[in-house]
Each structure stands twice: as structure tokens, then as C-alpha cells.
Amino acid sequence: MRKFFKNIILLIIFAIVIGEVIVRFTHAVADIPQRTIDKYGIQKYIPNQDGYWKGGKHKWKINKLGWPGELPKSYDQLIMVIGDSFIENFMNPNDCHQSSFLKKDLKGYNFMEAGRSGVSLIEAMEISKQMDSLNPVKSLIYLNDNDFLESVSEIKNLSDITQLSVKNNTLEYGEMKAQGIKKVLYNWKLLYYFYNRFPISNIKNKKDKTKDSIIISKKEFQYKTEISQLMEYIINNYEIENKTLIFQPNSNESIIQNCIKAGFDIIVLNSSNDKPMTFDYDSHWSCYGHERAAQQISKQIFKKNN
């Protein structure tokens, strides 16, 4: 009997090893870079990492400043591109990033991206304040409605992202959750593969998160006061003169007007075309979507200056 159990254990270990090799060789799951928190409280990635996206058709790279993508050869005439997972954009190769397409249309400028999934508006402003040391001529901040609503802890408290407490008029910096567990999960590819395929403990959480997001969007008008307080804090604590807010198609008009009233330059993207901007299987922009967005931005970015 002891020999039987020993053989079973050896068989399981062998199966795990073979499964790990297959998952790694076929890139059945995406490599996920590890995060850190800098001295300013900003979550970014540990510098100089690289890895494959799911399927292994392209690689992502974290530069020495802790952001995805390549750094510009020069910081002269610099335009910053700041945002959440749309700008982080691990699902597309480097030549399908906003900076690549913007560079094609605006050849006299250099571009640098600072993107990370989960970035709220208030954290994007914190990132832009840090990047202002590079003296950019313009900072583009890419947003959707929830980036405003999730910036205020009184609307929805989220401990893992940077938020503003409008009640106390103070910033609450995000904390990284379950860092040790995530490190094991992302490095043990077979386990991560099964976690993605059969996320038993997370099915309800994912459904609830989607539901909450939809409810927040529909109830936006009841948060007019909080959004106004958010904008007042931003006006008083950040340089907004060289900041342009890039709104996704069909963004809430009252939020847009609030930003215009605050003094921001605004660009609202238009998705009406014969081809969708997003993937069929994902809500993020495809390579075509990034190109379409960059084309619209390039035509409008300096419109008010001419």
C-alpha cells in the first residue's frame, strides 16, 4: 500500500512538472509583471521586467522607470500618455501602443507612457505631478466615467487604488493586496492556468464587481456633489493648464462639462465607424482601436493653441 501511494505521489509530481512545461512552452497564460509602490505612494512595476502575453505572439517590457513600454530617446518636446489598462496595453505589441501611433502623426514630439490597470483619475493626476519633472509640453490622461467615480472613497471605497476622501480632503493611497500569494500564482504557471480557467472563489466577486460598476454608472447624477468636490481638489492641488483629458466614446456629458468648467482641455473620442475599436472578446482597444484613437487625438491636441 505504501508503494502504491508513493507511486501515486510520483505520478502527480510528474504530471505537475509536465503540465508546467506545457503551459510555459505554449504561453497558455500571460506573464504578469510584479508591482511595487514608490516613495510617492504610486503603484508601478518593478523596473526591467519582461514577459509574454497570452499566446506568446508578442512580449511586453517594463522600462527602467517602472512603466510598460519603451522610453523615448529624448525628453525634448515630450508628451505624456497616462491612463489605466488601456494605456498599459499588455494585450498589444509595442507598435500598437498610443505612443507609437501618436508619434507617426506628430513627428516633432516625443512620447512616454505611464499606464497601469486600476489607475483612477486622482492617481493619474498624482502620476502626472511626478512626470511634470520631465517638463512635458502636454500630458494626455485617458479616462472613462468610472475613473471619476472610483476616485472618491465616499462613493466606493477601494483600498487597492489611490482615492480622495472628499469628507476629509485627503488622499488615501492604494495598497497592494495579497502580494505573496500573487507572486506564487504568477510564477507557478500551471496553477495560474487553472486559476484562470476555474476561478471558483472569484466567480461571485467578478459578477458583483461588474454589477457594481454598472450601478455606479447609472447613478452618476446622485454623485454630482462628490464629483464637484473632486474637481475642486484637483484644481487646487495640480497643474491643469497643460493637461488634456481624453474621454472614451459615450462618456457622461455632465462629467465632461464639469471638467470643462474646471478649465481642462477635453477630447471626446468617437467610435462611430464601420469597424469596432475593441477586441471581440475583450473591452480593451485592439491595434485598430489604438490607431483610431491616436488619429482623433492628433487632429485635436493642439487645436486650441492654433
C-alpha positions as CSV (number, residue, x, y, z in Angstrom):
1,M,0.0,0.0,0.0
2,R,2.9,2.3,0.9
3,K,4.4,1.7,-2.5
4,F,1.1,2.4,-4.2
5,F,0.7,5.8,-2.6
6,K,4.4,6.5,-3.3
7,N,3.8,5.8,-7.0
8,I,0.6,8.0,-7.0
9,I,2.6,10.9,-5.5
10,L,5.4,10.5,-8.0
11,L,2.8,10.3,-10.8
12,I,1.2,13.6,-9.6
13,I,4.6,15.3,-9.3
14,F,5.4,14.1,-12.8
15,A,2.1,15.4,-14.2
16,I,2.6,18.8,-12.5
17,V,6.1,19.1,-14.0
18,I,4.9,18.1,-17.5
19,G,1.9,20.5,-17.2
20,E,4.1,23.4,-16.1
21,V,6.4,22.8,-19.0
22,I,3.5,22.7,-21.5
23,V,1.8,25.8,-20.1
24,R,5.1,27.7,-20.2
25,F,6.1,26.5,-23.7
26,T,2.7,27.3,-25.2
27,H,2.2,30.6,-23.2
28,A,-1.2,29.4,-22.2
29,V,-1.4,32.2,-19.6
30,A,0.1,35.7,-19.8
31,D,3.2,36.6,-17.8
32,I,2.2,39.2,-15.2
33,P,4.8,41.8,-14.0
34,Q,5.3,42.3,-10.3
35,R,4.4,45.7,-8.8
36,T,5.9,47.9,-6.2
37,I,5.0,51.2,-4.5
38,D,7.4,54.1,-4.9
39,K,8.2,56.8,-2.3
40,Y,5.4,58.9,-3.5
41,G,2.8,56.2,-2.9
42,I,2.3,55.4,-6.6
43,Q,1.9,51.8,-7.6
44,K,4.1,50.9,-10.6
45,Y,6.0,47.9,-11.8
46,I,9.4,46.7,-10.7
47,P,11.8,48.0,-13.5
48,N,13.4,46.0,-16.2
49,Q,10.9,43.1,-16.3
50,D,9.7,41.4,-19.5
51,G,7.4,38.6,-20.5
52,Y,5.0,37.2,-23.0
53,W,1.3,38.0,-23.4
54,K,-1.1,35.0,-23.6
55,G,-0.3,33.0,-26.7
56,G,3.3,34.1,-26.9
57,K,2.9,36.2,-30.1
58,H,4.4,39.3,-28.5
59,K,6.4,40.4,-25.4
60,W,5.8,43.3,-23.0
61,K,8.6,45.1,-21.3
62,I,8.8,47.3,-18.2
63,N,11.3,50.2,-18.6
64,K,13.7,51.5,-16.0
65,L,11.1,54.0,-14.7
66,G,8.7,51.2,-13.9
67,W,6.2,51.7,-16.7
68,P,5.3,49.4,-19.6
69,G,6.8,50.2,-23.0
70,E,9.9,51.8,-24.3
71,L,11.3,55.2,-23.1
72,P,11.7,57.9,-25.7
73,K,15.2,58.6,-27.0
74,S,14.8,62.3,-25.9
75,Y,12.6,64.1,-23.4
76,D,12.5,67.3,-25.6
77,Q,9.0,68.2,-26.7
78,L,7.7,65.5,-24.6
79,I,4.0,64.5,-24.4
80,M,3.0,62.2,-21.6
81,V,0.3,59.5,-22.1
82,I,-1.2,58.5,-18.8
83,G,-4.0,56.0,-18.0
84,D,-5.2,52.6,-16.8
85,S,-5.1,49.2,-18.6
86,F,-6.0,50.9,-21.9
87,I,-2.6,52.6,-21.8
88,E,-0.8,49.7,-20.0
89,N,-1.9,47.7,-23.0
90,F,-0.2,44.4,-22.4
91,M,-2.5,42.7,-24.9
92,N,-1.0,44.5,-27.9
93,P,2.7,44.7,-29.1
94,N,4.7,47.9,-28.6
95,D,4.0,49.1,-32.2
96,C,0.2,49.1,-31.3
97,H,0.5,51.5,-28.4
98,Q,-0.8,55.0,-28.2
99,S,2.7,56.5,-28.2
100,S,3.7,54.6,-31.4
101,F,0.6,55.9,-33.4
102,L,0.8,59.4,-31.9
103,K,4.5,59.6,-32.9
104,K,3.6,58.8,-36.5
105,D,1.1,61.7,-36.7
106,L,3.1,64.2,-34.5
107,K,6.7,63.6,-35.6
108,G,8.1,66.7,-33.9
109,Y,7.2,65.3,-30.5
110,N,8.4,62.5,-28.2
111,F,6.0,60.4,-26.2
112,M,6.2,58.4,-23.0
113,E,3.5,56.2,-21.5
114,A,2.7,55.8,-17.8
115,G,-0.1,53.2,-17.6
116,R,-1.3,50.7,-15.0
117,S,-4.5,48.8,-14.6
118,G,-6.7,50.3,-11.9
119,V,-5.5,53.9,-12.2
120,S,-8.2,56.3,-11.1
121,L,-8.4,59.9,-12.2
122,I,-6.9,61.2,-8.9
123,E,-4.0,58.7,-9.2
124,A,-3.5,59.7,-12.8
125,M,-3.1,63.3,-11.5
126,E,-0.6,62.1,-8.9
127,I,1.4,60.3,-11.7
128,S,1.2,63.5,-13.9
129,K,2.6,65.5,-11.0
130,Q,5.6,63.1,-10.7
131,M,6.1,63.2,-14.5
132,D,6.0,67.0,-14.6
133,S,9.6,66.9,-13.5
134,L,10.3,65.9,-17.1
135,N,8.8,69.2,-18.3
136,P,6.3,67.7,-20.8
137,V,4.6,70.2,-23.1
138,K,1.4,68.3,-22.7
139,S,0.0,65.4,-20.6
140,L,-2.8,63.2,-22.1
141,I,-4.9,61.5,-19.4
142,Y,-7.2,58.7,-20.8
143,L,-10.4,58.2,-18.8
144,N,-13.9,56.7,-18.6
145,D,-16.7,57.6,-16.2
146,N,-15.7,55.1,-13.5
147,D,-12.3,56.7,-13.2
148,F,-14.0,59.7,-11.7
149,L,-16.4,57.8,-9.5
150,E,-13.7,55.4,-8.2
151,S,-11.5,58.4,-7.4
152,V,-13.8,59.3,-4.4
153,S,-13.7,56.9,-1.4
154,E,-17.1,58.1,-0.2
155,I,-18.7,56.8,-3.5
156,K,-17.0,53.5,-3.4
157,N,-14.2,52.6,-1.1
158,L,-11.4,50.7,-2.9
159,S,-8.3,50.1,-0.7
160,D,-6.1,48.9,-3.6
161,I,-6.2,52.2,-5.7
162,T,-5.5,55.8,-4.8
163,Q,-8.6,57.7,-3.8
164,L,-9.6,61.1,-2.4
165,S,-11.7,61.4,0.7
166,V,-13.8,64.5,-0.1
167,K,-15.0,64.5,3.5
168,N,-11.5,64.9,4.9
169,N,-10.0,66.5,1.8
170,T,-7.1,64.0,2.0
171,L,-5.6,61.4,-0.4
172,E,-5.7,57.7,0.5
173,Y,-3.0,55.8,-1.3
174,G,-3.7,52.3,-2.6
175,E,-2.2,49.2,-1.0
176,M,-1.2,46.1,-2.8
177,K,-3.3,43.1,-1.7
178,A,-2.0,39.5,-1.2
179,Q,1.4,40.3,-2.7
180,G,2.9,37.0,-1.6
181,I,0.1,34.9,-3.0
182,K,0.1,36.7,-6.3
183,K,3.8,36.2,-6.6
184,V,3.4,32.4,-6.2
185,L,0.4,32.4,-8.5
186,Y,2.0,34.3,-11.3
187,N,5.2,32.3,-11.2
188,W,3.5,28.9,-10.9
189,K,2.1,28.9,-14.4
190,L,0.1,25.7,-14.2
191,L,-1.6,26.9,-11.0
192,Y,-2.3,30.3,-12.6
193,Y,-3.7,28.5,-15.7
194,F,-6.2,26.5,-13.6
195,Y,-7.0,29.7,-11.6
196,N,-8.0,31.5,-14.8
197,R,-9.9,28.5,-16.1
198,F,-11.8,27.6,-12.9
199,P,-11.8,30.7,-10.6
200,I,-14.3,29.1,-8.2
201,S,-13.8,31.5,-5.3
202,N,-13.8,34.6,-7.6
203,I,-16.9,33.9,-9.8
204,K,-19.2,35.8,-7.4
205,N,-16.7,38.6,-6.8
206,K,-16.3,39.1,-10.6
207,K,-20.1,39.2,-11.1
208,D,-20.5,41.6,-8.2
209,K,-17.8,43.9,-9.4
210,T,-19.4,44.1,-12.9
211,K,-22.8,44.7,-11.3
212,D,-21.4,47.4,-9.0
213,S,-19.7,49.2,-12.0
214,I,-23.0,49.3,-13.9
215,I,-25.0,50.5,-10.9
216,I,-22.4,53.3,-10.2
217,S,-22.6,54.5,-13.9
218,K,-26.4,54.6,-13.8
219,K,-26.4,56.5,-10.5
220,E,-23.8,59.1,-11.5
221,F,-26.2,62.1,-11.1
222,Q,-26.6,61.4,-7.4
223,Y,-22.8,61.9,-7.0
224,K,-22.7,65.4,-8.5
225,T,-21.6,67.0,-5.2
226,E,-18.8,64.5,-4.8
227,I,-17.6,64.9,-8.4
228,S,-17.6,68.7,-7.9
229,Q,-15.5,68.3,-4.7
230,L,-13.1,66.1,-6.6
231,M,-12.6,68.6,-9.3
232,E,-12.2,71.4,-6.8
233,Y,-9.4,69.4,-5.1
234,I,-7.7,68.8,-8.4
235,I,-7.8,72.5,-9.4
236,N,-6.3,73.4,-6.0
237,N,-3.5,70.8,-6.0
238,Y,-2.4,70.1,-9.5
239,E,-1.2,71.9,-12.6
240,I,-4.0,71.5,-15.2
241,E,-3.0,74.1,-17.8
242,N,-1.1,71.5,-19.9
243,K,-3.3,68.5,-19.1
244,T,-5.8,67.2,-21.7
245,L,-8.4,64.7,-20.7
246,I,-9.2,62.0,-23.3
247,F,-12.7,60.7,-22.8
248,Q,-13.9,57.3,-24.1
249,P,-16.8,57.3,-26.5
250,N,-20.3,57.8,-24.9
251,S,-18.9,59.3,-21.7
252,N,-21.2,61.0,-19.3
253,E,-22.0,64.5,-20.5
254,S,-22.3,66.0,-17.0
255,I,-18.8,64.8,-16.1
256,I,-17.4,66.2,-19.3
257,Q,-19.0,69.6,-18.6
258,N,-17.7,69.6,-15.1
259,C,-14.1,69.1,-16.4
260,I,-14.6,71.9,-19.0
261,K,-15.8,74.2,-16.2
262,A,-12.7,73.3,-14.2
263,G,-10.5,74.5,-17.1
264,F,-9.3,71.3,-18.6
265,D,-8.8,70.8,-22.3
266,I,-11.1,68.0,-23.4
267,I,-11.1,65.5,-26.3
268,V,-14.0,63.1,-26.6
269,L,-13.3,60.1,-28.8
270,N,-15.8,59.0,-31.4
271,S,-16.3,55.3,-32.1
272,S,-18.8,55.6,-34.9
273,N,-17.1,53.8,-37.8
274,D,-17.5,50.6,-39.8
275,K,-15.2,48.7,-37.5
276,P,-15.2,48.4,-33.7
277,M,-12.3,49.8,-31.7
278,T,-12.3,47.0,-29.2
279,F,-11.5,43.3,-29.3
280,D,-14.3,40.8,-30.0
281,Y,-13.5,39.0,-26.7
282,D,-12.3,42.0,-24.6
283,S,-13.4,45.6,-23.9
284,H,-9.9,47.0,-24.4
285,W,-8.8,48.6,-27.6
286,S,-7.4,46.5,-30.4
287,C,-4.5,47.7,-32.5
288,Y,-7.0,49.3,-34.8
289,G,-8.7,50.9,-31.9
290,H,-5.5,52.5,-30.7
291,E,-4.7,53.8,-34.1
292,R,-8.2,55.3,-34.4
293,A,-7.9,57.0,-31.0
294,A,-4.5,58.4,-31.8
295,Q,-5.7,59.7,-35.2
296,Q,-8.5,61.6,-33.5
297,I,-6.3,63.0,-30.7
298,S,-3.5,64.1,-33.2
299,K,-6.0,66.3,-35.0
300,Q,-7.3,67.9,-31.9
301,I,-4.5,68.0,-29.3
302,F,-3.2,71.5,-30.2
303,K,-6.4,72.8,-31.7
304,K,-6.9,75.5,-29.0
305,N,-3.4,76.7,-29.5
306,N,-3.8,77.5,-33.2
